[in-house]
Amino acid sequence: IGEIDRMLHFWKVIFDAGVFTNPVTPPAVPENSCRLRISLMATHTDEHIDFVLDAFANAGKRMAVI
């Protein structure tokens, strides 16, 4: 997502939509290369995955990331 402030805002939008992610910040990634990490398990259904993808798409459009 990029800068830490923008990534944290994106994280909050996703969290408020009902999706838990883990923020990844420096020093784990280069400066201005912050991102969100998801964890997928075999017990997640297609509906769960679609829900997460929709939440990411909505947040990405809302924040002009995609």
mmCIF file of the N, C-alpha and C atoms, coordinates in Angstrom:
data_MODEL
# 
_entry.id   MODEL 
# 
loop_
_atom_site.group_PDB 
_atom_site.id 
_atom_site.type_symbol 
_atom_site.label_atom_id 
_atom_site.label_alt_id 
_atom_site.label_comp_id 
_atom_site.label_asym_id 
_atom_site.label_entity_id 
_atom_site.label_seq_id 
_atom_site.pdbx_PDB_ins_code 
_atom_site.Cartn_x 
_atom_site.Cartn_y 
_atom_site.Cartn_z 
_atom_site.occupancy 
_atom_site.B_iso_or_equiv 
_atom_site.pdbx_formal_charge 
_atom_site.auth_seq_id 
_atom_site.auth_comp_id 
_atom_site.auth_asym_id 
_atom_site.auth_atom_id 
_atom_site.pdbx_PDB_model_num 
ATOM 1   N N  . ILE A 1 1  ? 0.834   -1.183  0.000  1.00 0.00 ? 1  ILE A N  1 
ATOM 2   C CA . ILE A 1 1  ? 0.000   0.000   0.000  1.00 0.00 ? 1  ILE A CA 1 
ATOM 3   C C  . ILE A 1 1  ? 0.879   1.246   0.000  1.00 0.00 ? 1  ILE A C  1 
ATOM 4   N N  . GLY A 1 2  ? 2.037   1.167   0.633  1.00 0.00 ? 2  GLY A N  1 
ATOM 5   C CA . GLY A 1 2  ? 2.955   2.299   0.582  1.00 0.00 ? 2  GLY A CA 1 
ATOM 6   C C  . GLY A 1 2  ? 3.291   2.864   1.944  1.00 0.00 ? 2  GLY A C  1 
ATOM 7   N N  . GLU A 1 3  ? 3.037   4.155   2.113  1.00 0.00 ? 3  GLU A N  1 
ATOM 8   C CA . GLU A 1 3  ? 3.392   4.841   3.350  1.00 0.00 ? 3  GLU A CA 1 
ATOM 9   C C  . GLU A 1 3  ? 2.613   4.283   4.536  1.00 0.00 ? 3  GLU A C  1 
ATOM 10  N N  . ILE A 1 4  ? 3.228   4.340   5.695  1.00 0.00 ? 4  ILE A N  1 
ATOM 11  C CA . ILE A 1 4  ? 2.640   3.732   6.886  1.00 0.00 ? 4  ILE A CA 1 
ATOM 12  C C  . ILE A 1 4  ? 1.282   4.341   7.239  1.00 0.00 ? 4  ILE A C  1 
ATOM 13  N N  . ASP A 1 5  ? 1.141   5.657   7.153  1.00 0.00 ? 5  ASP A N  1 
ATOM 14  C CA . ASP A 1 5  ? -0.142  6.286   7.497  1.00 0.00 ? 5  ASP A CA 1 
ATOM 15  C C  . ASP A 1 5  ? -1.254  5.828   6.562  1.00 0.00 ? 5  ASP A C  1 
ATOM 16  N N  . ARG A 1 6  ? -0.952  5.741   5.287  1.00 0.00 ? 6  ARG A N  1 
ATOM 17  C CA . ARG A 1 6  ? -1.947  5.291   4.304  1.00 0.00 ? 6  ARG A CA 1 
ATOM 18  C C  . ARG A 1 6  ? -2.309  3.820   4.538  1.00 0.00 ? 6  ARG A C  1 
ATOM 19  N N  . MET A 1 7  ? -1.297  3.011   4.845  1.00 0.00 ? 7  MET A N  1 
ATOM 20  C CA . MET A 1 7  ? -1.544  1.593   5.106  1.00 0.00 ? 7  MET A CA 1 
ATOM 21  C C  . MET A 1 7  ? -2.398  1.420   6.349  1.00 0.00 ? 7  MET A C  1 
ATOM 22  N N  . LEU A 1 8  ? -2.130  2.197   7.407  1.00 0.00 ? 8  LEU A N  1 
ATOM 23  C CA . LEU A 1 8  ? -2.922  2.083   8.631  1.00 0.00 ? 8  LEU A CA 1 
ATOM 24  C C  . LEU A 1 8  ? -4.369  2.528   8.405  1.00 0.00 ? 8  LEU A C  1 
ATOM 25  N N  . HIS A 1 9  ? -4.573  3.523   7.587  1.00 0.00 ? 9  HIS A N  1 
ATOM 26  C CA . HIS A 1 9  ? -5.934  3.937   7.248  1.00 0.00 ? 9  HIS A CA 1 
ATOM 27  C C  . HIS A 1 9  ? -6.639  2.820   6.473  1.00 0.00 ? 9  HIS A C  1 
ATOM 28  N N  . PHE A 1 10 ? -5.944  2.229   5.511  1.00 0.00 ? 10 PHE A N  1 
ATOM 29  C CA . PHE A 1 10 ? -6.500  1.106   4.747  1.00 0.00 ? 10 PHE A CA 1 
ATOM 30  C C  . PHE A 1 10 ? -6.830  -0.053  5.689  1.00 0.00 ? 10 PHE A C  1 
ATOM 31  N N  . TRP A 1 11 ? -5.902  -0.335  6.630  1.00 0.00 ? 11 TRP A N  1 
ATOM 32  C CA . TRP A 1 11 ? -6.125  -1.398  7.607  1.00 0.00 ? 11 TRP A CA 1 
ATOM 33  C C  . TRP A 1 11 ? -7.407  -1.142  8.390  1.00 0.00 ? 11 TRP A C  1 
ATOM 34  N N  . LYS A 1 12 ? -7.626  0.102   8.819  1.00 0.00 ? 12 LYS A N  1 
ATOM 35  C CA . LYS A 1 12 ? -8.820  0.442   9.603  1.00 0.00 ? 12 LYS A CA 1 
ATOM 36  C C  . LYS A 1 12 ? -10.092 0.264   8.782  1.00 0.00 ? 12 LYS A C  1 
ATOM 37  N N  . VAL A 1 13 ? -10.051 0.656   7.522  1.00 0.00 ? 13 VAL A N  1 
ATOM 38  C CA . VAL A 1 13 ? -11.218 0.487   6.643  1.00 0.00 ? 13 VAL A CA 1 
ATOM 39  C C  . VAL A 1 13 ? -11.541 -1.005  6.496  1.00 0.00 ? 13 VAL A C  1 
ATOM 40  N N  . ILE A 1 14 ? -10.520 -1.811  6.273  1.00 0.00 ? 14 ILE A N  1 
ATOM 41  C CA . ILE A 1 14 ? -10.710 -3.263  6.135  1.00 0.00 ? 14 ILE A CA 1 
ATOM 42  C C  . ILE A 1 14 ? -11.222 -3.864  7.449  1.00 0.00 ? 14 ILE A C  1 
ATOM 43  N N  . PHE A 1 15 ? -10.618 -3.448  8.568  1.00 0.00 ? 15 PHE A N  1 
ATOM 44  C CA . PHE A 1 15 ? -11.026 -3.953  9.882  1.00 0.00 ? 15 PHE A CA 1 
ATOM 45  C C  . PHE A 1 15 ? -12.484 -3.615  10.162 1.00 0.00 ? 15 PHE A C  1 
ATOM 46  N N  . ASP A 1 16 ? -12.874 -2.375  9.886  1.00 0.00 ? 16 ASP A N  1 
ATOM 47  C CA . ASP A 1 16 ? -14.260 -1.957  10.104 1.00 0.00 ? 16 ASP A CA 1 
ATOM 48  C C  . ASP A 1 16 ? -15.230 -2.719  9.204  1.00 0.00 ? 16 ASP A C  1 
ATOM 49  N N  . ALA A 1 17 ? -14.730 -3.233  8.088  1.00 0.00 ? 17 ALA A N  1 
ATOM 50  C CA . ALA A 1 17 ? -15.563 -4.036  7.189  1.00 0.00 ? 17 ALA A CA 1 
ATOM 51  C C  . ALA A 1 17 ? -15.670 -5.483  7.662  1.00 0.00 ? 17 ALA A C  1 
ATOM 52  N N  . GLY A 1 18 ? -14.926 -5.833  8.712  1.00 0.00 ? 18 GLY A N  1 
ATOM 53  C CA . GLY A 1 18 ? -15.017 -7.170  9.267  1.00 0.00 ? 18 GLY A CA 1 
ATOM 54  C C  . GLY A 1 18 ? -13.912 -8.113  8.852  1.00 0.00 ? 18 GLY A C  1 
ATOM 55  N N  . VAL A 1 19 ? -12.798 -7.563  8.351  1.00 0.00 ? 19 VAL A N  1 
ATOM 56  C CA . VAL A 1 19 ? -11.692 -8.405  7.903  1.00 0.00 ? 19 VAL A CA 1 
ATOM 57  C C  . VAL A 1 19 ? -10.466 -8.091  8.754  1.00 0.00 ? 19 VAL A C  1 
ATOM 58  N N  . PHE A 1 20 ? -9.896  -9.127  9.373  1.00 0.00 ? 20 PHE A N  1 
ATOM 59  C CA . PHE A 1 20 ? -8.689  -8.951  10.181 1.00 0.00 ? 20 PHE A CA 1 
ATOM 60  C C  . PHE A 1 20 ? -7.462  -9.196  9.313  1.00 0.00 ? 20 PHE A C  1 
ATOM 61  N N  . THR A 1 21 ? -6.536  -8.249  9.334  1.00 0.00 ? 21 THR A N  1 
ATOM 62  C CA . THR A 1 21 ? -5.260  -8.391  8.636  1.00 0.00 ? 21 THR A CA 1 
ATOM 63  C C  . THR A 1 21 ? -4.144  -7.978  9.587  1.00 0.00 ? 21 THR A C  1 
ATOM 64  N N  . ASN A 1 22 ? -2.928  -8.319  9.213  1.00 0.00 ? 22 ASN A N  1 
ATOM 65  C CA . ASN A 1 22 ? -1.763  -7.929  9.990  1.00 0.00 ? 22 ASN A CA 1 
ATOM 66  C C  . ASN A 1 22 ? -0.980  -6.868  9.231  1.00 0.00 ? 22 ASN A C  1 
ATOM 67  N N  . PRO A 1 23 ? -0.804  -5.679  9.817  1.00 0.00 ? 23 PRO A N  1 
ATOM 68  C CA . PRO A 1 23 ? 0.028   -4.668  9.170  1.00 0.00 ? 23 PRO A CA 1 
ATOM 69  C C  . PRO A 1 23 ? 1.488   -5.109  9.151  1.00 0.00 ? 23 PRO A C  1 
ATOM 70  N N  . VAL A 1 24 ? 2.162   -4.847  8.045  1.00 0.00 ? 24 VAL A N  1 
ATOM 71  C CA . VAL A 1 24 ? 3.582   -5.156  7.916  1.00 0.00 ? 24 VAL A CA 1 
ATOM 72  C C  . VAL A 1 24 ? 4.306   -3.840  7.642  1.00 0.00 ? 24 VAL A C  1 
ATOM 73  N N  . THR A 1 25 ? 5.170   -3.470  8.568  1.00 0.00 ? 25 THR A N  1 
ATOM 74  C CA . THR A 1 25 ? 5.852   -2.176  8.502  1.00 0.00 ? 25 THR A CA 1 
ATOM 75  C C  . THR A 1 25 ? 7.363   -2.373  8.588  1.00 0.00 ? 25 THR A C  1 
ATOM 76  N N  . PRO A 1 26 ? 8.134   -1.314  8.266  1.00 0.00 ? 26 PRO A N  1 
ATOM 77  C CA . PRO A 1 26 ? 9.585   -1.416  8.426  1.00 0.00 ? 26 PRO A CA 1 
ATOM 78  C C  . PRO A 1 26 ? 9.922   -1.747  9.876  1.00 0.00 ? 26 PRO A C  1 
ATOM 79  N N  . PRO A 1 27 ? 10.920  -2.518  10.136 1.00 0.00 ? 27 PRO A N  1 
ATOM 80  C CA . PRO A 1 27 ? 11.961  -2.970  9.235  1.00 0.00 ? 27 PRO A CA 1 
ATOM 81  C C  . PRO A 1 27 ? 11.659  -4.264  8.492  1.00 0.00 ? 27 PRO A C  1 
ATOM 82  N N  . ALA A 1 28 ? 10.451  -4.800  8.639  1.00 0.00 ? 28 ALA A N  1 
ATOM 83  C CA . ALA A 1 28 ? 10.115  -6.050  7.940  1.00 0.00 ? 28 ALA A CA 1 
ATOM 84  C C  . ALA A 1 28 ? 10.013  -5.851  6.431  1.00 0.00 ? 28 ALA A C  1 
ATOM 85  N N  . VAL A 1 29 ? 9.698   -4.629  6.012  1.00 0.00 ? 29 VAL A N  1 
ATOM 86  C CA . VAL A 1 29 ? 9.624   -4.280  4.594  1.00 0.00 ? 29 VAL A CA 1 
ATOM 87  C C  . VAL A 1 29 ? 10.358  -2.954  4.404  1.00 0.00 ? 29 VAL A C  1 
ATOM 88  N N  . PRO A 1 30 ? 10.751  -2.623  3.174  1.00 0.00 ? 30 PRO A N  1 
ATOM 89  C CA . PRO A 1 30 ? 11.418  -1.345  2.935  1.00 0.00 ? 30 PRO A CA 1 
ATOM 90  C C  . PRO A 1 30 ? 10.509  -0.161  3.277  1.00 0.00 ? 30 PRO A C  1 
ATOM 91  N N  . GLU A 1 31 ? 11.123  0.978   3.586  1.00 0.00 ? 31 GLU A N  1 
ATOM 92  C CA . GLU A 1 31 ? 10.374  2.212   3.827  1.00 0.00 ? 31 GLU A CA 1 
ATOM 93  C C  . GLU A 1 31 ? 9.394   2.457   2.683  1.00 0.00 ? 31 GLU A C  1 
ATOM 94  N N  . ASN A 1 32 ? 8.233   2.989   3.021  1.00 0.00 ? 32 ASN A N  1 
ATOM 95  C CA . ASN A 1 32 ? 7.184   3.315   2.040  1.00 0.00 ? 32 ASN A CA 1 
ATOM 96  C C  . ASN A 1 32 ? 6.745   2.116   1.221  1.00 0.00 ? 32 ASN A C  1 
ATOM 97  N N  . SER A 1 33 ? 6.868   0.935   1.814  1.00 0.00 ? 33 SER A N  1 
ATOM 98  C CA . SER A 1 33 ? 6.444   -0.300  1.153  1.00 0.00 ? 33 SER A CA 1 
ATOM 99  C C  . SER A 1 33 ? 5.576   -1.126  2.101  1.00 0.00 ? 33 SER A C  1 
ATOM 100 N N  . CYS A 1 34 ? 4.848   -0.444  2.991  1.00 0.00 ? 34 CYS A N  1 
ATOM 101 C CA . CYS A 1 34 ? 4.010   -1.125  3.978  1.00 0.00 ? 34 CYS A CA 1 
ATOM 102 C C  . CYS A 1 34 ? 2.890   -1.878  3.276  1.00 0.00 ? 34 CYS A C  1 
ATOM 103 N N  . ARG A 1 35 ? 2.463   -2.941  3.891  1.00 0.00 ? 35 ARG A N  1 
ATOM 104 C CA . ARG A 1 35 ? 1.418   -3.779  3.304  1.00 0.00 ? 35 ARG A CA 1 
ATOM 105 C C  . ARG A 1 35 ? 0.610   -4.465  4.391  1.00 0.00 ? 35 ARG A C  1 
ATOM 106 N N  . LEU A 1 36 ? -0.422  -5.145  3.975  1.00 0.00 ? 36 LEU A N  1 
ATOM 107 C CA . LEU A 1 36 ? -1.253  -5.931  4.882  1.00 0.00 ? 36 LEU A CA 1 
ATOM 108 C C  . LEU A 1 36 ? -1.097  -7.402  4.532  1.00 0.00 ? 36 LEU A C  1 
ATOM 109 N N  . ARG A 1 37 ? -1.049  -8.214  5.557  1.00 0.00 ? 37 ARG A N  1 
ATOM 110 C CA . ARG A 1 37 ? -0.915  -9.658  5.358  1.00 0.00 ? 37 ARG A CA 1 
ATOM 111 C C  . ARG A 1 37 ? -2.195  -10.325 5.834  1.00 0.00 ? 37 ARG A C  1 
ATOM 112 N N  . ILE A 1 38 ? -2.676  -11.258 5.021  1.00 0.00 ? 38 ILE A N  1 
ATOM 113 C CA . ILE A 1 38 ? -3.837  -12.051 5.416  1.00 0.00 ? 38 ILE A CA 1 
ATOM 114 C C  . ILE A 1 38 ? -3.382  -13.464 5.724  1.00 0.00 ? 38 ILE A C  1 
ATOM 115 N N  . SER A 1 39 ? -4.201  -14.187 6.451  1.00 0.00 ? 39 SER A N  1 
ATOM 116 C CA . SER A 1 39 ? -3.945  -15.598 6.728  1.00 0.00 ? 39 SER A CA 1 
ATOM 117 C C  . SER A 1 39 ? -5.136  -16.392 6.228  1.00 0.00 ? 39 SER A C  1 
ATOM 118 N N  . LEU A 1 40 ? -4.873  -17.318 5.365  1.00 0.00 ? 40 LEU A N  1 
ATOM 119 C CA . LEU A 1 40 ? -5.912  -18.158 4.773  1.00 0.00 ? 40 LEU A CA 1 
ATOM 120 C C  . LEU A 1 40 ? -5.762  -19.576 5.301  1.00 0.00 ? 40 LEU A C  1 
ATOM 121 N N  . MET A 1 41 ? -6.872  -20.183 5.682  1.00 0.00 ? 41 MET A N  1 
ATOM 122 C CA . MET A 1 41 ? -6.856  -21.551 6.194  1.00 0.00 ? 41 MET A CA 1 
ATOM 123 C C  . MET A 1 41 ? -7.763  -22.432 5.340  1.00 0.00 ? 41 MET A C  1 
ATOM 124 N N  . ALA A 1 42 ? -7.548  -23.702 5.413  1.00 0.00 ? 42 ALA A N  1 
ATOM 125 C CA . ALA A 1 42 ? -8.346  -24.658 4.646  1.00 0.00 ? 42 ALA A CA 1 
ATOM 126 C C  . ALA A 1 42 ? -9.818  -24.611 5.045  1.00 0.00 ? 42 ALA A C  1 
ATOM 127 N N  . THR A 1 43 ? -10.107 -24.115 6.239  1.00 0.00 ? 43 THR A N  1 
ATOM 128 C CA . THR A 1 43 ? -11.495 -24.071 6.705  1.00 0.00 ? 43 THR A CA 1 
ATOM 129 C C  . THR A 1 43 ? -12.258 -22.859 6.172  1.00 0.00 ? 43 THR A C  1 
ATOM 130 N N  . HIS A 1 44 ? -11.569 -21.931 5.542  1.00 0.00 ? 44 HIS A N  1 
ATOM 131 C CA . HIS A 1 44 ? -12.261 -20.793 4.936  1.00 0.00 ? 44 HIS A CA 1 
ATOM 132 C C  . HIS A 1 44 ? -13.044 -21.266 3.715  1.00 0.00 ? 44 HIS A C  1 
ATOM 133 N N  . THR A 1 45 ? -14.253 -20.780 3.598  1.00 0.00 ? 45 THR A N  1 
ATOM 134 C CA . THR A 1 45 ? -15.120 -21.157 2.486  1.00 0.00 ? 45 THR A CA 1 
ATOM 135 C C  . THR A 1 45 ? -14.947 -20.181 1.326  1.00 0.00 ? 45 THR A C  1 
ATOM 136 N N  . ASP A 1 46 ? -15.516 -20.540 0.192  1.00 0.00 ? 46 ASP A N  1 
ATOM 137 C CA . ASP A 1 46 ? -15.514 -19.621 -0.948 1.00 0.00 ? 46 ASP A CA 1 
ATOM 138 C C  . ASP A 1 46 ? -16.200 -18.310 -0.579 1.00 0.00 ? 46 ASP A C  1 
ATOM 139 N N  . GLU A 1 47 ? -17.244 -18.400 0.240  1.00 0.00 ? 47 GLU A N  1 
ATOM 140 C CA . GLU A 1 47 ? -17.963 -17.205 0.661  1.00 0.00 ? 47 GLU A CA 1 
ATOM 141 C C  . GLU A 1 47 ? -17.070 -16.300 1.512  1.00 0.00 ? 47 GLU A C  1 
ATOM 142 N N  . HIS A 1 48 ? -16.272 -16.897 2.401  1.00 0.00 ? 48 HIS A N  1 
ATOM 143 C CA . HIS A 1 48 ? -15.327 -16.111 3.199  1.00 0.00 ? 48 HIS A CA 1 
ATOM 144 C C  . HIS A 1 48 ? -14.347 -15.364 2.288  1.00 0.00 ? 48 HIS A C  1 
ATOM 145 N N  . ILE A 1 49 ? -13.807 -16.094 1.332  1.00 0.00 ? 49 ILE A N  1 
ATOM 146 C CA . ILE A 1 49 ? -12.822 -15.505 0.415  1.00 0.00 ? 49 ILE A CA 1 
ATOM 147 C C  . ILE A 1 49 ? -13.457 -14.387 -0.399 1.00 0.00 ? 49 ILE A C  1 
ATOM 148 N N  . ASP A 1 50 ? -14.656 -14.609 -0.904 1.00 0.00 ? 50 ASP A N  1 
ATOM 149 C CA . ASP A 1 50 ? -15.352 -13.562 -1.666 1.00 0.00 ? 50 ASP A CA 1 
ATOM 150 C C  . ASP A 1 50 ? -15.600 -12.325 -0.800 1.00 0.00 ? 50 ASP A C  1 
ATOM 151 N N  . PHE A 1 51 ? -15.959 -12.537 0.462  1.00 0.00 ? 51 PHE A N  1 
ATOM 152 C CA . PHE A 1 51 ? -16.183 -11.428 1.387  1.00 0.00 ? 51 PHE A CA 1 
ATOM 153 C C  . PHE A 1 51 ? -14.921 -10.580 1.546  1.00 0.00 ? 51 PHE A C  1 
ATOM 154 N N  . VAL A 1 52 ? -13.791 -11.249 1.743  1.00 0.00 ? 52 VAL A N  1 
ATOM 155 C CA . VAL A 1 52 ? -12.513 -10.549 1.912  1.00 0.00 ? 52 VAL A CA 1 
ATOM 156 C C  . VAL A 1 52 ? -12.126 -9.819  0.634  1.00 0.00 ? 52 VAL A C  1 
ATOM 157 N N  . LEU A 1 53 ? -12.268 -10.485 -0.498 1.00 0.00 ? 53 LEU A N  1 
ATOM 158 C CA . LEU A 1 53 ? -11.930 -9.848  -1.772 1.00 0.00 ? 53 LEU A CA 1 
ATOM 159 C C  . LEU A 1 53 ? -12.796 -8.617  -2.025 1.00 0.00 ? 53 LEU A C  1 
ATOM 160 N N  . ASP A 1 54 ? -14.077 -8.714  -1.702 1.00 0.00 ? 54 ASP A N  1 
ATOM 161 C CA . ASP A 1 54 ? -14.968 -7.557  -1.860 1.00 0.00 ? 54 ASP A CA 1 
ATOM 162 C C  . ASP A 1 54 ? -14.557 -6.414  -0.929 1.00 0.00 ? 54 ASP A C  1 
ATOM 163 N N  . ALA A 1 55 ? -14.202 -6.751  0.309  1.00 0.00 ? 55 ALA A N  1 
ATOM 164 C CA . ALA A 1 55 ? -13.783 -5.723  1.263  1.00 0.00 ? 55 ALA A CA 1 
ATOM 165 C C  . ALA A 1 55 ? -12.520 -5.018  0.776  1.00 0.00 ? 55 ALA A C  1 
ATOM 166 N N  . PHE A 1 56 ? -11.559 -5.789  0.271  1.00 0.00 ? 56 PHE A N  1 
ATOM 167 C CA . PHE A 1 56 ? -10.330 -5.195  -0.256 1.00 0.00 ? 56 PHE A CA 1 
ATOM 168 C C  . PHE A 1 56 ? -10.630 -4.334  -1.476 1.00 0.00 ? 56 PHE A C  1 
ATOM 169 N N  . ALA A 1 57 ? -11.487 -4.816  -2.359 1.00 0.00 ? 57 ALA A N  1 
ATOM 170 C CA . ALA A 1 57 ? -11.837 -4.045  -3.564 1.00 0.00 ? 57 ALA A CA 1 
ATOM 171 C C  . ALA A 1 57 ? -12.522 -2.726  -3.196 1.00 0.00 ? 57 ALA A C  1 
ATOM 172 N N  . ASN A 1 58 ? -13.469 -2.792  -2.275 1.00 0.00 ? 58 ASN A N  1 
ATOM 173 C CA . ASN A 1 58 ? -14.166 -1.579  -1.852 1.00 0.00 ? 58 ASN A CA 1 
ATOM 174 C C  . ASN A 1 58 ? -13.207 -0.578  -1.194 1.00 0.00 ? 58 ASN A C  1 
ATOM 175 N N  . ALA A 1 59 ? -12.359 -1.069  -0.312 1.00 0.00 ? 59 ALA A N  1 
ATOM 176 C CA . ALA A 1 59 ? -11.396 -0.192  0.365  1.00 0.00 ? 59 ALA A CA 1 
ATOM 177 C C  . ALA A 1 59 ? -10.406 0.372   -0.654 1.00 0.00 ? 59 ALA A C  1 
ATOM 178 N N  . GLY A 1 60 ? -9.948  -0.461  -1.556 1.00 0.00 ? 60 GLY A N  1 
ATOM 179 C CA . GLY A 1 60 ? -8.984  -0.016  -2.560 1.00 0.00 ? 60 GLY A CA 1 
ATOM 180 C C  . GLY A 1 60 ? -9.551  1.062   -3.454 1.00 0.00 ? 60 GLY A C  1 
ATOM 181 N N  . LYS A 1 61 ? -10.795 0.926   -3.851 1.00 0.00 ? 61 LYS A N  1 
ATOM 182 C CA . LYS A 1 61 ? -11.444 1.950   -4.677 1.00 0.00 ? 61 LYS A CA 1 
ATOM 183 C C  . LYS A 1 61 ? -11.676 3.217   -3.864 1.00 0.00 ? 61 LYS A C  1 
ATOM 184 N N  . ARG A 1 62 ? -12.131 3.049   -2.638 1.00 0.00 ? 62 ARG A N  1 
ATOM 185 C CA . ARG A 1 62 ? -12.420 4.196   -1.759 1.00 0.00 ? 62 ARG A CA 1 
ATOM 186 C C  . ARG A 1 62 ? -11.174 5.040   -1.517 1.00 0.00 ? 62 ARG A C  1 
ATOM 187 N N  . MET A 1 63 ? -10.027 4.360   -1.396 1.00 0.00 ? 63 MET A N  1 
ATOM 188 C CA . MET A 1 63 ? -8.781  5.066   -1.107 1.00 0.00 ? 63 MET A CA 1 
ATOM 189 C C  . MET A 1 63 ? -7.912  5.291   -2.336 1.00 0.00 ? 63 MET A C  1 
ATOM 190 N N  . ALA A 1 64 ? -8.448  4.984   -3.510 1.00 0.00 ? 64 ALA A N  1 
ATOM 191 C CA . ALA A 1 64 ? -7.731  5.173   -4.778 1.00 0.00 ? 64 ALA A CA 1 
ATOM 192 C C  . ALA A 1 64 ? -6.420  4.404   -4.835 1.00 0.00 ? 64 ALA A C  1 
ATOM 193 N N  . VAL A 1 65 ? -6.428  3.212   -4.210 1.00 0.00 ? 65 VAL A N  1 
ATOM 194 C CA . VAL A 1 65 ? -5.265  2.326   -4.282 1.00 0.00 ? 65 VAL A CA 1 
ATOM 195 C C  . VAL A 1 65 ? -5.380  1.464   -5.537 1.00 0.00 ? 65 VAL A C  1 
ATOM 196 N N  . ILE A 1 66 ? -6.623  1.128   -5.900 1.00 0.00 ? 66 ILE A N  1 
ATOM 197 C CA . ILE A 1 66 ? -6.877  0.389   -7.141 1.00 0.00 ? 66 ILE A CA 1 
ATOM 198 C C  . ILE A 1 66 ? -7.898  1.141   -7.961 1.00 0.00 ? 66 ILE A C  1 
# 
